[in-house]
Amino acid sequence: MKKEIYINESMGETRIGILEDDRLVEVYVEKHDQHRMVGNIYKGKVENVIPGMQAAFVDIGYDINAFLPFSEIENSDYLIEEDDDSGNGIKGRKGGRNGRNRKRRKPKDDDNIRVDLSTGQEIYVQVIKEPFAGKGPRVTTEVAIPGRLLVLVPNGNYIGISKKIWDKYERRRLKGITSKLKDRGFGLIVRTVAEGKSEELITHDYENLMDAWNKMEAKSKRTNDFGIVFEDMETASSVIRDLLTSDVNKIVIDSKKLYRKIQNYLEDVAPKMASRLEQYKIKAPLFEGMGIESELDKLLRPKVWLKSGAYLIIERTEAMVVVDVNSGRFIGKKDHEENSLKINLEATREIARQLRLRDLSGLIVIDFIDMREEANRKKVYHELRKELRKDRAKVAVCQISEFGLLEMTRQRIRLSLLDSMSEDCPTCRGAGRILSKETLITRIDHWLRRYKGKFKGIKLRLELHSEIADYLLESKRKVLRGLMWQNFVHISVEKNNEVGRDEFRFISIKTGKDLTKELGVEKVKS
């Protein structure tokens, strides 16, 4: 499989597009004034411990307190475990590594976990999910510092090797190398990209990680303030670190500064890969030249067309993401069941790709075209599972129900592409719809009735968006006259495109005052 990474840096943001066999499969967007938090380590202060929620809130110096579920508390320093015969809690010893090194079953989200945390307590946490929709970042106490080949786990005492490294002799070789390195009571995870790498490169990566850890400890000791003590790489560099495997054919960057930065990084950690780095020097924008820009425009739309003529509708709500599979222009030559199976199988491949591209997460419900045969429903289910193996995010998938619905969840780490590349419309306020012209006229009528109950002026200027003004003057002139006669006022209509399509503004001709503000109706809400 041919894999290529394209990085575009502009004045406002950095964008990364990943192509597999010339097809866009992943997109990352980082705004320059909103640096990502995932991977950063903070020295925090416990603000609240709420056993009923099985969570604590931690002040890390951010606008909103971080959310720490008890299931994300890995250090036995902070846990009280019910694991003796008498039922008395056994607590890990504080300050030393003995408590940390005891083997412990990883807690599940539905466990009733008891913790040894108190308000005002100092604690080190790492962000695992970005803040979103008024919620603070989600954090864990299982601090880990990622490198190119290894991940350093300060609170662990184990060696883990990526499951994607299959060869038992290679796994044995890597474990032997890391066993000699891990002599300070730290845990190590060997990443997939370490496969086939020399002992010298692995040792070099380990030394860099230990250097980063020592700097972090020194920084935290120098200050009593709560806040960041370790900052992970920005998005572009972290994508290179995490995704640069031997199957990446080239990396193209249009920023000279970023090109040099990543070149220096590769020469330090992966010299053989540095030759695959290219600087884009053509005047035409990089993403437009590679056809990525047009793909990004499509990703902001709900409708996705399939090659067969069928299409998907992808809608995100507050509670879940809903995907609807429609036959569209598809004309099959077989019976309904076979046609439905063909469309659904094609849809599964595109749905898996769209989830990665749009970075959709949480609860996802897919409404497939109805299939009567259980065997066909299982084919679609297994096809989706196969396609989702390409996704680096964790997923859980249920079987298709008798109603043709499939439920699944996908891990959220960062903001979705829609949140990264768009904002709520100030007119519709994210609803996607605005008041109809007729409803707006009804609200103007109601406003005039309230006005006559408080004021006596009879000459008003009504400011409207030009489209609404034309509609009122041309199609609804009788209605306008009726409003004047009914409320005994004279209304002159004026076009003003600073007024929204679902807003109106009444001005007193005598005083020039904005009377909508006088009545406390500055903006009519939909």
N, C-alpha and C positions, 0 to 999 in steps of 0.2 A: 504493500500500500504506500502510495506517495503522500508524504505529509509536508506541508509548508506553513511557515508562520510569517505573517505580515504585521508590522508595527507602524502605525501612523501617529505622529505627534503634531498637534496643532496648538494654537494659542490657548484654547479652552480645555482640552482633554487629550488623553492618550488612549488610542483604540488598538486592540489586538485582534486579528482575525486568523483563525486556524482552519486550513483547508486539508481535506483528505480526499485524494484522487480528484483534485480540482473542484471539490464541493465544499462550501462553507459549512462547518460543523460546530464551531464555538466562537463566541465573541466576548471580549472583555472591554469594559469602558471605565476609565478612571479620570474623574474631573480633577484638575490641578488644585482647586481650592477645597477638595474633599478627599483627603487621603484615606485609604482603606485602613481599617483597624484590625482585621483578622490576622492573627499571628503575633500581634504585639503583646508584650508582657507588661503588666502594671503592678506596682505596689499599691494596694488598696486598703480601705478601712471598712470593716463590716458595719453597715448602717442598721439593718434589720435582719432578724432570723425568724422565719415564719414556718414552724413545723407543719401547720395545717396545709400550707402550699408546698411543703417539701422543698423549700427554696430559701435563699438568702439574697439580700441586696447589698451590693458593695460599691462604695464611693471610690472611683478610680480617677477622679479629676475631670470626668466628662460631664456634659450638661445633664444627662440622665443617669441614675445609678445602674450599674451592671447587674444582670440577672444571673444568679448562680444556683442552678438546681442541685439538690443534694446528690442526685445521680452522677453529677459531674465532679464530685469531691472524691478524688482518688487517694490523697494522702491520708494514711491512717493516723497522722497527727491530729486530724480534724474529725475523726470518726469515733463513735462509741458503738462497739459491735456486741450483739447478743450471741456470743459463741462459746460460753462455758456452761457446764451442767447446771449450775445454780441459777442461771438467767441473769447474773450480774454482768454489767457491761465491762468489756475489756478495751482499754484505750491504748493506742500506740504511744510509746514514750516520746515526749517532746524534746526537740533540740538535737537528737541523735539520729543515725540512720537505721537503728535497729527496728524502730517502729515502722519506718518506710519499707524495710526489706521483707516484712512478714507477708506471706502470700495471702491474698484476700480475694474472694469472689467479687467480680465487678458488679456493683449494684445495678439493678434495673429501675426503669422509671416508675414502676408500680410498687417497688419495695417501700416499706415504712422505715426510713433511714434516720438514725439518731446521730446528731453531730455535736462536736465540741467547739461551737462557735459562740461568740458573745459580741454584743454591740461595742464598737470601738476597737475591736481586735484587728491587728495588722495581718494582712494576708496577700500572697502573691497569686495572681490569676492571669490567664491568657485568653484573649478574645477568640471565640470560635464561630460567632455569627455577628454580622454587622448590625448596628441599630437600624430599626425600620418602623415607620408608621407610629412614631411616638413611643416606641419601646426601646429600652436601652440595649446595649450589646449583651450577648450571651457569653458567659465565661466558664472556664474550667480551672481546677487547681492542678490538673495534670499538665504542667508546663513542659513544652518541648521546643527545642531550637532546631529548625530544619537546615540541613546543608545540602550540597549537591548529591552526595552519595550516601550520607548517613543522617539520622535524626538523633539528637542528644536528648535524653529524658532524665533530667536531674533527680526526679523523685522516684525513679525506678531502679531495679537491680536485675536487669534481664537483657538478653540479646534476642531481638526479633528479626526475622528475615522475610522480605516480601514474598507473598504467596505466588507472585507471578514468576519467580525464579524457580523453575521446575527441576533442573538437573541436580540430583542429590550430591554429586561430587563437587559441583560449584557451591552449593549451600554449605557443604562441609568445609570447603576452602575459606569461604567468607566468614564462617563462624570461628574458624581457627584464627584468622587475622584479627577480628574484632575482640576475641577473648583476650588476646595479648594486649590490646589497647585499653580495654575496659578494666582499669585497675584502681579506679577512684570511687567505686560505689555508684556510678551512674549507669543508667540504662541506655542501650543503643538499638536503633532500628536500621537495618540495612535496606536501602531503597532499591527499586528495580534497576535503576541505571548503574548500580554498582556491579552488575553482572559482567564478568570478564575484566574488570578493572584491576590494575596492579596494586600490590600492597603499599607501594610508595604513595599512590594517589589517594588511597583510602586513609592512610595515616595522615596525610596532609589535610584531608577534609576533617578528620577528627581533631587535629590540632587547631584548626580554624574555629571549630565549634567550641572547644574548651576555652579558647581565647575570648570568644563572644560571651561565654558564661562568666568568666572571670571579670570581664569589663562590666557586665550587668550587676554582679554582686558588689563590685567596687562603687558603681554609680549609686546603688540603693543605700550603701552605707554612708555615702557622703551627704545625703540629704534626708531630712525628716518628712519632706513633703510627699503627698500621695500623687502618683502619676506614672507616666511611662518610664520603664527602666530598660526595655529592649524593643527596638523598632524593627519589624520585619521589612524585607525589600518592598519597593513599590511594585505595582501590578506587573509592569513589563518585565522587570528582572525576575520576579517570582515565577512568572509563566515560563521563562527560559529555564530557570532552575528546576521546575517541577515537570515540565513537558519535553525538555530537550533530550530525546532518546535517539538511539542509532538510526531509527526509521525516519527522522526529520531530514529532509533533503536540503532545505535551505531556510534561512531566516533573513527577511528583507526589512530594512529599517530606513525611514526617510528623514530621520533626525541625525545630524552629524554628532551632536553631543551624546545622545542616547546610544548611537552606534559605537562610539569610543568606549563608553561606560561598559556596555555588554561585551565588547571585544576584550577589554582588560579582564573582565570576570571570567570569560571562557578561556583565555590564555592561562589563567591561574588555576582553574578547576577542571577544565576539559580541553586541553590544547588541540586535540585532534578534531574537535568540533568547530574550532574557530574559523576554519577554512570555509565553512558553510554559511558564514555571515556575509551579507551583502548590504552595501549602502545604496539606496535608491536615489538616483541623481536626475531623473527625468522631470521636466517641469510640470507635466500633468500630474494631478493628485494621485497618490499611490492606490488608494482604495477604488477610485474611479477607474484607473487603468487596469486593475485586476478584476473589475466587475463586482467588487464587494459592496460598494456604496448602494447600488440598486438592490442588492439582497437585504441590506440593512433597512431600506425604506419599506420593503415587503414585511419585515419582521414587526413593524409597528402596526400592521393591519390585522384584523381578526380573521380574514379569509385567506386560506392557503390552498392553491390549486394543485391537484395531482396530475400526473401525465395522462392517466386514463380518462380525464374529464370530471372525475369526482373531486370533491373539495372538503376541507376541514374548516370548522368555525371554532376559534379558540377565544374564550372569554374568561377573564379573571374577575372574581368577585372578592369581597372581604373574607369570605369563609373558605373558598376553594377555587380551583381552576376547572373549567368545564370545556371538554373537547367534544364536538359533535361531528360525526362522519356522515356525509351526504353523497348520494350517487351523482348528483349534478347532471353533466352532459354525457355521462357514461351510458353507452348502449351495448349491452352484452349479447352474445350469441348463444348463451346457454340458459338454463332455467334460473329462477330467482335465487335459489340457494347457492348455486355455483357462482353467480354474479356477485352476490353479497359477500361470499368468501373471498373472491378475488379483490374486491374493493377494500375489504377490511384488512387483508394481508398487506396490500399496498399502503394503506393508511397507517398501519403499525410502524412501518419503517420511517415514514415521514413524521409521525407523532414523536417517536424517540429522538429524531433529529431536532425537531422544534423545541422539545423540552430542554435540550442542551443549548441550543442557540439562544432561546429567550430566557434561559435560566429560570424556568418556572418551578415552583416548589410548594411544599405543603400538601394538602389533600387535593388529588387530581381525579376527576371522574370522566371517563371516556364513554360516550354513547355510540356504540358500533351499530351498524345496520343489522337488523334482526336476522338471526340464523336459527333454524329449527333444530338442526342436528348437533348433539353434544360434542361429537368428534370434531366438527368444524370450529366450534367455540374454543376447544382446546388447542387447535392449530393456531388460531389467532393469539391466544394467550401465550403459547410457547414462542411464537415468532416475536412478540413484544419483549418477552424476557430475554431472548437472544440479542435483540437490538439494544436493549438497555445495558448490556454488559460493556458496551463501549463508553458508557457514561461514568465519569469519575465520582459523581455524587452518589450517595447511598440511596437505594430505592427499595420499596417493598410493594409487591404486586399481588392482588387477589384475583381469583378466577372470575370469568365473566358470569354475571348473574342471569337468571331467567328473563330479566327485562332487557338484556343486552348491554348492561352497564358493567364497566370494569373500574374498580377503585384501586388507587395506588397512592403512595406518598413518595415524595422526593425531597432530599435534604436541602435546606436553604443555608447558604453560607454568605453570599453577597446579595446585593439588590438585583432584581430582575432587569433584563435589558430595557423593558418598558419604563421602569423607574429611573434607570440610568440615562436614558436618551430623551425622556419627555417629562412634562410637568402637567398637573391638572389644569384644565382650561378655566380661566378666570370667569368666563361667562356661564358655562354649564356646571362648574365646580366639580368636575370629574364624573358627572352623570352621563355624559355623552349626548344629552338632549337639552333643549332649552324650551321656554314657554312658546306655545303657539301664538300667532298674531291675535287670534280671537280672545284667548285667555288674557293677553296683555291689555287688550281694549277693555275687558271686564274689570281688570285691576285699575285702569285709569278711571273708569266709571265709579268704582268704589272709593277711590281717592278723592274725586271731586265731591262726592256726597259728604265725606269726612271734612273736607275743606270748607264747605258751605256752613257746617255746624260751628266753625271756629273763626272764620274770616269773612269780611264783607267786600273785598276787592272783586271787581267784575271783569278786569282785563288781565289775561294770563297768556304767557308764551309757553307752548308745549314743545320741548326739545326731544326729538326721537332720532334713532338711527335712520339713515336715508332710506333703507329698504322698507322700514315700518312706516316712515312718513309718507312715502309714495303710495303704499298700500292704503293708508287712511285717507289721503287726499283724492285718490283715484277710484278705489274700489269701495270705500266706506264713507263717502262724503255725506250721505244721509245720516249715518251713525254719528259723525262728527257734529252735524247740525243738531241732532237729537240730544247729544251730550250738553251742548250750549243752552238749548231751550230748557231742558230738564233742570239744569243747575243755575240757570240765569247768569251765565258768564260768557264773555267773549274770548275765544281761544284762537290764537294764531299759531300754526304749526311751523316749526323750524327744523331743518335737517342738521344733525350734529353727530358725526361718526365717532365722537369720543364717548357717546352714550351707547351702551351695549344693546344688542338686538332684543334682549328681554328686559330692558330698563326704560324708564321715562323720567323726565325732569320738568317740573313746572316752575317758571320764573315769573315773579310779579313784574308787570310792565311798569308800574308806578314806582316801585322801590328798587327793583333789580335783584331782590332777594331770591335765593333758591328755596322755594316753599316746600319742596319735598323734604329738605332738611329740617325746616321748621316743624313739620309734622312727624319728624322722626322716621321718615321713609327714604333714607339716603339711597338705598338700593333695594329693589324689589327682588326677593329671593324666590328661586324656583323650588 
